[in-house]
Amino acid sequence: MTDELINLTLHVWRQRGPNGPGSFETHHAKDITTHMSFLEMLDVVNEDLIEKGEEPIAFDYDCREGICGTCGMVVNGVAHGPQKLTTVCQLHMRQFEDGQEIWLEPWRAQGFPIVKDLVVDRSGFDRIIQAGGYISIRTGSASEANEMPIAKDVADRAMDAAACIGCGACVAACPNASASLFTAAKISHLSLMPQGQVERADRARKMVAQMDAEGFGACTNHGECEAVCPKGVSLEWIARMNRELVRAMVKSKTPA
């Protein structure tokens, strides 16, 4: 397959710091091969800016393989861009046409304050997990695989929930900036497993409370979160989280 070269006009949100003003700046991506990933295209643009003595565009990345959840930006109004079930680091330039204009913005949410340009602070997700995303079992060497039998359908469902990589696209796409899909996935995959039963009630209460404390909005079932999730995490987990929370609240009021 031969490389096709395209030229693009980028309108990129530039903001020097959390409290500074921000605005769109226009940059040109020239002679970009369609085999490049989106982030590789931005690398080329940044190399050109650095050669000119200008400030490069700040954006998050790590593995560049759609695993870590570090990358994330809004591309032409869609979190992670136009291709479904794809992180922005997996998005390739063959999805765009020569001469196309592309608008790049950071995640927009109170719970994700802007650090610089396209970089946002997603430590709120870490604090939600720290509030209850753990199990109190012995750590150390791995136990024998068949020591605790788990039905395959339960294991499969737990894995479906655990597929969430915590990128934050769900928050960026939601008109309420809700983190319900992320929080629900983390609560659900542990509540399904036998190892997660000890903290099950406290986990639901504490993680939902922390989610609210971080300033994320409420879920009103728009479904935009599921539509942009690069791992296809289902909206059904939010319903399960709500049931877990009701169960936990009832249990806390039941006399011992």
N, C-alpha and C positions, 0 to 999 in steps of 0.2 A: 504494500500500500504506500503510495507516494504522499509526501507531506504537502498539504495545501496551506499557503500563507494567507493570512487575513490581517486586516487593520481594523482597530476598534477605537472608539472614543469612550473613555471612562469618566463618569461623574462620581467622584469619590468624596465621602464625608470626611473632612479634616477638622480635627479638634485637638489642640495641643495638650489639654489636660482636663480633668474632671470639672473644674469650675470655669474654664475658659469658654469663649464663644465658639461655635462651630458653623461651618458652611461647606457647600459642595465646591470642589475644585475640579477642573477638567484636565485630564491627562490623556495622552495618546499611546496606545499599544500598537507598535508597528512590527510588521513581519512576524506575526505570531503563528506558529505551526498548529494545525488542528489536532496534533497528537499531544500537545501540552495539556497539563492539568490547569485548572483555573489559578491555583496558587503559583504554579510555575510561570504563568503569564504575568502575575503580579510581581514575581521575582525579577522578570525582565524589565518591567516598568520601573521597579525600584533601582535596578542597576543603572538605568538611564538617568534617573533622578540624582543618584549619588555622583555619577560622572559629571553632572552639571552643577554639583555643589548644593543641591537642594535636599530637603528633608524627605526621606523615604516614607512610604505609606506603612503605618503600623497595623499589623493584623496578626491574629493568633494562629498557631499551628504547632504540631508536634509530630505524630507518626506519619501523617499524610497518607494513611491507608484506611481511613474511615473507622478506626477502632477506638481511638482515645477520647474523642468528643471535644478536643481542644479548639478546632477550627469552627468558625461560624460567622456568617455575615448575611445580610439581606441583599439578594441579587435581583434587580428589577422587580422589587416588591415581594419577592418570595424568599423565605428563609432557606438557605442552602442552594437556591437557584431553581431552574426550571425542570430538572430531572428528578422524578420521584425516587424515593428510597436511596438517596445519594447525599453524602456529605459534600461540602463545598470543595474539600481537598480531592474528592473522587470525580468531581465535575470536570469534563474535558471540553476543550475549546471547539470541538466539532459540533457542540450544541449551539454554537453562535454563527452568525453570518458575517461575511466581509462588510465592513462599513457600519456595523450595528453600534448603537449607543447603549451603554450599560451603566446602570445606577447602582452604586454600592453604599450600603449603610450598615451601621452596627445594629446589634439587637437593641430594641427600644423597650425599656421596662424600668420601673422604679427600682426593682430588685436587682437590676444589672447596670449599675452606674458606669458611665463611659470612663475609661482610663485614658485612652488616646486613640484618635482616628476610629478604626474599626474594632478596637480592643475594648472589651467590657470586663468588669469585675464580676465573676460568677462564683465567688466564694460563698454566696448565700446558699448555693446547692450543697456545698461542703458542710455548712452548719446544719442544714436539714438532715443530712445523713448522720452527722455526729449526734444529733438529738435522739436518735433511736435506731439507726441502721446497723445494729450489731447483734451478735448472739453470745450468750454466756456459756460456752462450752469450752472444754479443755483445748488449749492451743498447743502446738508442738508438732510432733511427727504426724503424718497423715494416717488416718485410721484405715482399717481394712475396708475395701470398697463395698462389700456386702454385709457389713456389720449392722447397718440400719436400712432394711429394705424400704424402698420408696416406689410406689406404683408408677408405671411409666407415664400414664396420663397426667399425674401430679407433677412429675419431674419435667415433662414437656411444657406444661403451663408455667411452671416456675422459670424455666429457661426463656420462655417468651417474654415474661415480664423483665427478666434480668438482662434482656437484650438492650435496654436503655443505656446509652453511653453518656448521658448527662450533658449533651451539647447545648441545650437551651433553646433549640429551634421552636419547641412547643410554646415557650414563653413569648418569643418574638412574634409568633404568628397569631397568638390569641388576642382578640380585641380587649380582653381584660388583663392581659399580661399575667395569666394564671400559670402557676407551676404545678397544677394538679396532676398532669400526666406523669411528669417526672416523679413526684412524691408518691403517687399511686403505684407506679412500677416498683419503686424501692420498697414500699410497704408490702406489696402483694407477693413479691417473689420470696420474701422471708416468711410471710405468714402461711404460705403454702407448704413449706418444708417442716418436717418434724423438729429440726434443730432450732427453728425460730419460734416455737410455741411459748417458751418461758416469758419472753418480753413482748408477746404479741399485742396485748392490750395497751401497755405503756408505749409501745412503738407507734401505734396509730395515733394516740393522743399527742405525744411529744412531737412527732414529725409534722403533723398537721398544724399544731400550734406554732412551731418554728417557721413553717411556710408562711403563715399569716404574719408573724412578727417581722419577716424579711420584706414585707411590703408587696408581695405578689397578690394579684387579684383573685377573685372567686371564679369558679367554673360555672358557665351558663350553657354548656353543651353546644357550642358553635361547631366543634369538630375540626377546627383549623389545626389543632395540635397534632392529631392523628394524620392529617393530610400532608404535613411537612416533615413528620418524623422520619429520619433517614433509616431507622431500623423497623419501621412499621409497627411500633408499639400501639396497641389497640385502646380505644376509648373505654372499653369495657373495664379496664383496670381502675378507672376513676369511680365507676359504680361500686366496684369491690372495695375500694378505699373508704367510700362513704359507709358501706355496710360494716366494715371493720371499726370505723370510728363510732358508729351507733352502738355496736356490740361492746366496745370498750367503755363507753359512757354508761351504759346500762349496768355493766359488770361492776364499775366503780361505785355505783349506788346500791348494789345488792349487799345486804348484811352478811357478814362472814358466818 
